[in-house]
Amino acid sequence: MPEIEFTIDTETGKCETQINGIQGSACEKTAQQLRQVLGAPTTDRKTAEFHIKSQTRRRVGSNE
């Protein structure tokens, strides 16, 4: 299940955001929407989950 995790440092006000459960371009689209709401990030790191390629299974058979 996709989720967005926010960690806020109450002393400095620094907010760290991590997107979980969304891969590839869908993750980038979600991050772009967050940037529109929260403003430009000071850093932007792609997690290992971002780089996972979605697997598409192709099924070949007759339609009887």
Stockholm file with secondary structure:
# STOCKHOLM 1.0

chainA/1-64         MPEIEFTIDTETGKCETQINGIQGSACEKTAQQLRQVLGAPTTDRKTAEFHIKSQTRRRVGSNE
#=GR chainA/1-64 SS CCEEEEEECTTTCCEEEEEESCCHHHHHHHHHHHHHHHCCCSCCCCCTTTTCCCCCCCCCCCCC
#=GC SS_cons        CCEEEEEECTTTCCEEEEEESCCHHHHHHHHHHHHHHHCCCSCCCCCTTTTCCCCCCCCCCCCC
//
